[in-house]
Amino acid sequence: MNIYTEHLTFQTTQKREIINITEQIKAAMQKSGFHDGFVIVSSLHSNSAIFVNDAEPGLLEDVTEWLERLCPPSDSFKHTGNVESSSEKHLQALLLSHTEVIAFSEGKLELGPWQYIHFAELDGLRPKRVLIKIFGE
């Protein structure tokens, strides 16, 4: 099995943004030249995430509201963010996950008809990196 690696960098204009990165993942997969294998997509920051789901704008708003409801800011958190991000952003990233593994066959991602790969910036306004690691033949 062969390995191809690529990195993406995102600089958001808002503190929280959800970016559909499916096309960038497809482009990396095509550059790899592999026809069958697995793509690992991983956020390299503890206050951002990668997830697979629908790209419908209402759902993406619901994801944001869900994260805020499940893990709002709190004075009881020990990590207060005096240097960078506060605890709630790190905990929200745990709810979504930092890595997704997606299979591909015959040069096509094995995603359902309404599934897309998203990068979730939870505490933006600085560059964030995403790792794409492709294993295939």
Summary of the structure (lengths in Angstrom):
residues: 137
radius of gyration: 15.8
end to end distance: 5.7
largest distance: 51.0
contacts: 408
relative contact order: 0.39
helix: 26%
strand: 36%
